[in-house]
Amino acid sequence: MSEVFQLKDRKAIVESQSHIENPIIALKDVTLKLHSEAGPVNVLNGINLEIADGTSVSIMGPSGSGKTSLMMLIGGLDQPTSGSVKITNTLLGGLNEDQLAEFRRDTMGIVFQNYHLVPTMNAVENVAIPVELAGLADPFDRARDALKSVGLEDRTKHYPGQLSGGEQQRVALARAIVNKPKILLADEPTGNLDVKTGETVIDLLFALRADHNATLVLITHNDALAQRCDRKINLTNGRISREENHL
């Protein structure tokens, strides 16, 4: 039976997180404040979150609740206004931009809603990008193997414009896992797909996570999808307002 923590039980949330030994992801007292013409906007407010290695966690919440901003901080694509973000025992705040890029390349695979493929590169070239950046041997062989793992071995020479939305997202998945990352970040990966295609992509995402024993952080509006994860975390107004443990 799921254990549910409501906003009034925030102490219980913190206590439940403190029992995780050597978390692969650890956020402590994280705030994020952005500036706008109307004045400062508090996006995240005092986030404390620990995620165990090899687990899957979904992040839910209404638009504007801070879901994508939270993922951007975990991915080192943004820096908090205050607090700390520690990934695999590395404090991201202590890294410069080049070091952050290298850390992401070696540690994380990221899947976005809009695929983010290079339109002038074919599928195998897109997937080979992180391999080449890492200086690993046989980048195209590795890329072809990754494309085979998502069922696209016959689409290696196709360009993004020649692929369906579902195929493009599978290429993005192959690119995300090609370097066997410890952490997979997925921001609404089925947001631009029809239901059936989205289910295929999600099944692949979870299968690839299991194959590589990766930690998965998944942003979604789909409660049924969130229930497939080991934990479900809800954000409201930049705070953790509810948590369910499914283990």
N, C-alpha and C positions, 0 to 999 in steps of 0.2 A: 504493500500500500504506500502511495506517495506521501512523503512528509512535506507539509506545506507551511511556509513561513510567511506571515502577513507583515505589513509595514510596521504594525505596532510591536512586532517581535524582532526588531532589528538586532537586538542583543543576541538572539538565538542564531541569526544569520552569521554574525561575526564569529560566534563560538563554533558553529559547524565548520566554518572555513579554517579555523585555527588548528583543526585536527589533521589537516593535510600535511604530511611530511614531504619536504623537498618539492614543493609545487613547481611545475614547469612554467606556469604563468602566475605572477603575484603583483597585484596592484594595491598600493597602500595610500589611503587618504588622498586619492586622486581627484583633482578638480580641473575643469577646463573652462576658461572664460574667453569668449570671442568678442571682438569689438565691432560694433555696427554704427550706422549713422544715428540710430536712436539711442545709442549708449551700449554699455557692456551687456553681454548675454551669458548667463550661467548655463553652460551646456551639460556639464557633469559636476556633481556636488558630493564630494567625500566618498568616492567609490573605494570599497575594500573588497577585493575578490582574489581568491586563490583557486587554481585549477590543477587537478592532479594529472600527472603524465599518463598519456594513453587513453584519456577519457574524452567524451563528446559532450559539449555544452551548447545549448541554444540560447540566444538572446532575443527576447521579444519585447514589444512595447509599441505604443502609438507613434505616429510620425512626429519627429521632433523630440523624442524622449532621450536621444543620445546614443542609440544603438550603433550607428555607423561611426560616430566619433569615438566610441569605446573601442571598436575594432581597429580604427586608425591608430590609436594609442598603443594597442597591443602589437600592431604590426610595425611600430616605429615610423609610421608615415606622418605622425604629428607628435608634438610634445605637450605634456600636461602643463597647466599653469602652476600647479603645485602638486606635491605628492611624488611617488615613485612608481615606475613600471620596471619590473624585473622579469626577464625571460631567460630560462635555462641558467639562472643564477647570474645573469648579466644585467646590470643596470643600464637601461637604454639612455638615460639622461647623461651618462658619462661618455657617450659615443658621438663623434662628429658625423657629418652627413655621409662621407665616404665609408666610414666604419659601419654606420647603420645600413647602408646599401649592401655591404658585404655580409653583415649579420643576417639580414632578411634573406639574401640569396642562399646562404648556407643553412638556414634554420627553418624557413617558412615557405609555404606555398599559398598563394592568394588567388581566390576566384571571385570575380566581380559579376554583378548583374549584367553588365554590358560587354562582357567577354574581353575587351581590351586587347584584341589581336592586331598585329601589324598588317594592314591590308595589302601591302606590296610584297609580303612574304607568304609562301605556301605553308601548309599545315606543319610539315616536318621542320621547316625553317623557324616557324614560330615557337615550336616546342623546344628546339635546340638552343634558343637564346640563353636561358639560364645555365645550361650546360657549358656553353662557350664562355660565358662571363665568369663561371667558376674555374675555368681552365682545365676541365676534366677531359679525359681522352674519349675519342669516338662519339662526339656529340650527336651526329646524325643517326648512328646506330642506337644510341640511348633514346633519341627522340622517336625513332620508329617503334622501338619496344614499348614506349609509353603510349603511343597512338594505338598500338595493337591491344594494349590493356583496356582501352576504352572503346574497342570495336571499330577503329577507323584505319586499319592497316591498308584499306583500299582507297583512302582519301589523302595520302601523304603529299601528293603534288597539287592538291586543290587549294585555291586561294580562298580567303574568308568569304568573298563575294560569291563564290561558287558553292558554298555550304549553307545548309539550313541553320536556323537558330540553334536547334538542339545539337547539331554537329559542331557548330562553332563553340558551344559551351563545353562539349566533350574535348575539343582541342585545348580549350583553356584548362580543363581538368588535367589533361595529359601534361601540359606545361607546368601546372602547379605541383605535380607529383614526380616529375622526371628526375629531380635531384634527391628524391627520398627524404623530404623534409620531416622534421620532428613535429611541426605544427602546421595544420591546415586552417586557413581563415576563409570563410565563404560568406559573402554579403549578398543575400537574396539571390542565390545562384539560379533560381527558376523563375525569377520575376518577369522575364520577357518570353517565357515559354508556355505553350499550352499544357493542360493538365497531364496528359499522357506522356508527352516528351519530358516534362518536368519530373515525373515519377521515375522515368528511366535515368535521368541525370542524377537524381538523388540516390537511387539505388547504387549507381556507380560510385558516387562520392563516398557513401558509407562502406562499400566494398573495398575501395582503394584505401580508405582510412584504416580498415581492419588489416589489409594486406601489409601495410607499412607500419602498423602499430603507432599511428600518428595521433596527436591530440587535435581534436576538431572543435573550432569555435564557429558556430553557424548563426547568422542573423536571418530571421524569417518572420513572416506574418502568419504562417500556417501552423496552427496549434497541433494538428495531427503530425506534422513533420517534427515539430519541437519535442513531441512526446517520444520520438524515437531516440532522442539523446539521453545520456546518463543523467544530465541535470538540465533543468529549464530555469532560466533567470529572466524576470520581468523588470524592465526599467520604467519608471514614471518620473517625469520632470528631472531627469538626470540622476536619479537615485535608484538603488536596488529596492524594489517594493515588494517582491514576492520571489520565492524560490521553491522549486520542487526537486527532490532527489529521486531518481528512478532506479538506482542501483539496488 
